[in-house]
C-alpha cells in the first residue's frame, strides 16, 4: 500500500506500508512575504521515519519545520548542506549527491539530478546540488523530483507506484527551474507511475498580491492541480488532486 498526505506546497507524508517519509517540510503559516492559504499542518505532519530535503531554498529547507521532527529521524540532504543543518544534529544527516543510493530507515533512496539552483541564496559560498529522489521499500515506491525543469533522464528513473510532482509556484511568475502542469504531466509519462499527486501549488502566495495580479493568481496558484490532472487524462496514470491536509491511498 502507498499513501500520501499533502500538507501544502512541496510538503507531504508518503506512506510505504508502515514507513512514513516526509518531503521538504514547510509547516509554518508565513515565510517572509508569503502567506499560507488553507489549513495549517497539524502535529502529525512532523511524524515520520525519514525526511528528504531536495534543496536549500527556504521553502524547501525550513529549519524551524525540520526542528519539529524527533531528534532521531534521519534527514537525507544535499551534499554540502551539513554546515547549514548541523544544529539539527550532525549524526542524523545523510548527505547525498546525484547518483548516490543509500538505505535509511528501511527505505532505499536514490538521489537524482534536478535542474534548479540548489544554493541557499544567490550569494551563498557553497553550491550544493538540487536533488530529486526515487525511494522504495517492499511496500511501494515513489518518485519526487523536487524543483526542476523537464529532463530527458526522467525516462531512466524507472516506473513507480506514486509520483509526487511539482506543478506550480508561489507567483507572481513561474521562474525557470520549475514545471508547469503540462510539463509535470509529461514528466510523469516519462517516468511511469500508477498514480500521481500534484504539489508545489495552491498554498503560498505573496500577501495581497492575489488582488493585484488576479490572472497570474488563477493560473499559477488556483488551477495548476486540476490542469495537471487534465493533462494526464488518457495516459493510464491516475491523477489525484488533494486539498491541504487530505490523504489518499492505493493498494498495490
C-alpha positions as CSV (number, residue, x, y, z in Angstrom):
1,X,0.0,0.0,0.0
2,X,1.1,3.5,-0.8
3,X,-0.5,6.6,0.7
4,X,0.1,10.3,0.5
5,X,-1.0,13.2,2.7
6,X,-0.3,16.6,1.2
7,X,0.2,19.3,3.7
8,X,0.7,22.1,1.1
9,X,3.5,23.4,-1.1
10,X,6.0,20.5,-1.5
11,X,5.4,19.1,2.0
12,X,3.9,15.6,2.0
13,X,3.9,12.5,4.0
14,X,4.3,9.4,1.8
15,X,3.5,6.1,3.4
16,X,5.2,3.0,2.1
17,X,3.3,0.4,4.1
18,X,4.1,1.3,7.7
19,X,7.0,3.6,6.9
20,X,6.4,7.4,6.7
21,X,8.6,9.5,4.6
22,X,8.3,13.3,4.7
23,X,9.3,15.6,1.8
24,X,10.6,19.2,2.1
25,X,8.8,20.1,5.3
26,X,7.4,23.7,5.5
27,X,4.9,23.7,8.3
28,X,4.7,27.5,9.0
29,X,1.8,29.8,8.0
30,X,4.1,32.5,6.8
31,X,7.5,32.6,5.1
32,X,8.8,36.2,4.6
33,X,6.2,37.8,2.3
34,X,4.4,34.6,1.5
35,X,1.2,33.7,3.4
36,X,-0.3,30.2,3.6
37,X,-3.8,29.8,2.1
38,X,-5.5,26.8,3.6
39,X,-5.3,24.6,6.7
40,X,-2.2,24.8,9.0
41,X,-0.4,21.4,9.1
42,X,-1.2,19.6,12.3
43,X,1.3,17.8,14.6
44,X,1.0,14.6,12.6
45,X,2.8,16.4,9.7
46,X,6.1,16.1,11.7
47,X,5.7,12.4,12.4
48,X,8.0,10.5,10.1
49,X,10.6,7.8,10.0
50,X,12.7,9.7,7.4
51,X,12.8,13.2,5.9
52,X,14.0,14.1,2.4
53,X,15.3,17.6,1.6
54,X,15.6,18.3,-2.1
55,X,17.5,21.7,-1.9
56,X,18.3,24.5,0.4
57,X,15.8,27.2,-0.6
58,X,13.8,28.4,2.4
59,X,10.5,27.0,1.1
60,X,12.1,23.5,0.9
61,X,14.7,23.5,3.7
62,X,12.9,25.4,6.5
63,X,14.9,25.0,9.7
64,X,12.1,25.6,12.2
65,X,9.9,23.0,10.5
66,X,12.8,20.4,10.4
67,X,13.3,21.0,14.1
68,X,9.8,19.7,14.8
69,X,10.8,16.2,13.9
70,X,12.0,13.8,16.5
71,X,15.8,14.1,17.1
72,X,16.5,10.5,15.9
73,X,14.7,10.9,12.5
74,X,17.3,10.8,9.7
75,X,17.5,13.7,7.3
76,X,18.6,12.9,3.7
77,X,20.0,16.2,2.4
78,X,22.1,17.6,-0.5
79,X,25.9,17.0,0.0
80,X,27.3,20.4,1.1
81,X,24.3,21.2,3.3
82,X,25.9,19.9,6.5
83,X,27.1,23.4,7.7
84,X,23.6,24.8,7.5
85,X,21.9,21.8,9.2
86,X,24.4,20.8,11.8
87,X,22.3,22.5,14.6
88,X,19.7,19.8,14.0
89,X,22.2,17.1,14.9
90,X,25.0,16.2,12.6
91,X,24.9,12.5,13.2
92,X,21.4,12.3,11.7
93,X,22.3,13.9,8.4
94,X,22.7,11.7,5.4
95,X,24.3,13.9,2.7
96,X,23.9,12.6,-0.9
97,X,24.8,13.7,-4.4
98,X,23.1,12.7,-7.7
99,X,23.7,9.1,-8.4
100,X,24.1,8.1,-4.7
101,X,21.9,5.3,-3.3
102,X,21.5,4.9,0.4
103,X,19.5,2.6,2.7
104,X,17.9,4.7,5.5
105,X,15.2,3.7,7.9
106,X,14.4,0.6,5.8
107,X,14.0,2.7,2.7
108,X,16.2,2.6,-0.4
109,X,16.7,6.2,-1.5
110,X,18.3,7.1,-4.9
111,X,19.4,10.7,-5.3
112,X,18.6,12.1,-8.7
113,X,19.7,15.2,-10.6
114,X,17.4,18.2,-10.8
115,X,17.6,21.3,-13.0
116,X,17.3,24.0,-10.3
117,X,19.5,26.3,-8.3
118,X,20.4,24.4,-5.1
119,X,22.1,27.2,-3.2
120,X,20.6,28.7,-0.1
121,X,20.7,32.2,-1.6
122,X,22.4,33.7,-4.7
123,X,25.4,35.0,-2.6
124,X,26.0,31.6,-0.9
125,X,29.6,30.5,-0.8
126,X,28.6,26.8,-1.2
127,X,26.8,25.3,-4.1
128,X,25.0,22.1,-3.0
129,X,23.2,20.2,-5.8
130,X,19.4,20.4,-6.1
131,X,18.1,16.9,-5.9
132,X,15.1,14.7,-6.8
133,X,14.5,11.3,-5.1
134,X,13.3,7.9,-6.0
135,X,12.6,5.9,-2.9
136,X,11.1,2.5,-2.1
137,X,10.8,-0.4,0.2
138,X,9.0,-3.8,-0.1
139,X,5.6,-2.0,0.3
140,X,5.9,0.5,-2.5
141,X,7.8,3.2,-4.4
142,X,7.7,6.9,-5.0
143,X,9.3,9.5,-7.3
144,X,9.7,13.1,-6.0
145,X,11.7,15.2,-8.4
146,X,12.0,18.3,-6.3
147,X,12.0,21.6,-8.1
148,X,13.3,21.0,-11.6
149,X,12.7,21.6,-15.3
150,X,11.7,18.8,-17.6
151,X,14.7,16.4,-18.1
152,X,15.5,13.7,-20.7
153,X,16.8,11.5,-17.9
154,X,13.4,11.2,-16.3
155,X,12.9,8.2,-18.7
156,X,15.7,6.4,-16.8
157,X,14.2,6.8,-13.4
158,X,12.0,3.7,-13.7
159,X,8.3,3.3,-13.0
160,X,7.0,3.9,-9.5
161,X,3.7,3.4,-7.7
162,X,3.3,7.1,-6.7
163,X,4.7,10.2,-8.4
164,X,4.7,13.4,-6.2
165,X,5.2,16.1,-8.8
166,X,5.6,19.9,-8.5
167,X,3.2,21.7,-10.9
168,X,3.2,25.4,-10.0
169,X,4.8,28.0,-7.8
170,X,4.2,30.9,-5.4
171,X,3.9,33.7,-8.0
172,X,3.5,36.1,-9.5
173,X,5.5,34.3,-12.2
174,X,6.8,30.8,-12.6
175,X,10.6,31.1,-12.9
176,X,12.9,28.8,-14.7
177,X,13.8,25.6,-12.8
178,X,10.1,24.7,-12.3
179,X,7.5,22.5,-14.0
180,X,4.1,23.9,-15.2
181,X,1.1,21.5,-15.2
182,X,1.7,20.3,-18.8
183,X,5.4,19.8,-18.3
184,X,4.7,17.9,-15.0
185,X,2.3,15.6,-16.8
186,X,4.9,14.9,-19.4
187,X,7.5,14.2,-16.7
188,X,5.2,11.6,-15.1
189,X,4.6,10.0,-18.5
190,X,8.4,9.7,-19.0
191,X,8.9,8.1,-15.6
192,X,5.8,6.0,-15.4
193,X,3.5,5.8,-12.3
194,X,0.3,4.2,-11.1
195,X,-1.0,7.4,-9.6
196,X,0.3,10.9,-9.2
197,X,-0.3,13.8,-6.7
198,X,0.5,17.4,-7.7
199,X,2.4,19.5,-5.2
200,X,4.1,22.9,-5.1
201,X,0.9,24.8,-5.9
202,X,-2.2,26.4,-4.2
203,X,-0.5,27.0,-0.8
204,X,1.7,30.1,-0.5
205,X,1.2,33.5,-2.3
206,X,2.6,36.9,-1.7
207,X,0.4,38.8,0.8
208,X,-2.3,40.8,-1.0
209,X,-1.0,40.0,-4.5
210,X,-4.0,37.9,-5.5
211,X,-6.0,41.2,-5.8
212,X,-3.3,42.9,-7.9
213,X,-2.4,40.1,-10.3
214,X,-5.7,38.1,-10.5
215,X,-4.9,36.4,-13.8
216,X,-1.5,35.1,-12.6
217,X,-3.0,34.1,-9.3
218,X,-5.6,32.0,-11.1
219,X,-3.1,30.5,-13.5
220,X,-0.2,29.8,-11.1
221,X,-2.0,29.3,-7.7
222,X,-5.6,28.2,-8.2
223,X,-5.7,26.0,-11.3
224,X,-2.3,24.1,-11.6
225,X,-3.6,20.9,-9.8
226,X,-6.7,20.5,-12.0
227,X,-4.8,21.4,-15.1
228,X,-2.2,18.7,-14.3
229,X,-5.0,16.1,-13.9
230,X,-6.5,17.2,-17.2
231,X,-3.1,16.9,-18.9
232,X,-2.7,13.3,-17.6
233,X,-6.1,12.2,-18.8
234,X,-5.9,9.1,-21.0
235,X,-2.3,8.4,-20.0
236,X,-3.0,5.4,-17.8
237,X,-1.8,7.3,-14.7
238,X,-4.4,8.3,-12.2
239,X,-4.1,11.9,-11.1
240,X,-5.2,12.5,-7.5
241,X,-5.7,16.2,-6.7
242,X,-5.6,16.6,-2.9
243,X,-6.6,19.6,-0.7
244,X,-4.0,20.5,2.0
245,X,-4.3,18.0,4.8
246,X,-6.1,15.4,2.7
247,X,-4.8,11.8,2.5
248,X,-5.2,9.3,-0.3
249,X,-4.1,5.7,-0.5
250,X,-3.9,3.0,-3.2
251,X,-3.3,-0.8,-2.9
252,X,-0.7,-2.4,-5.0
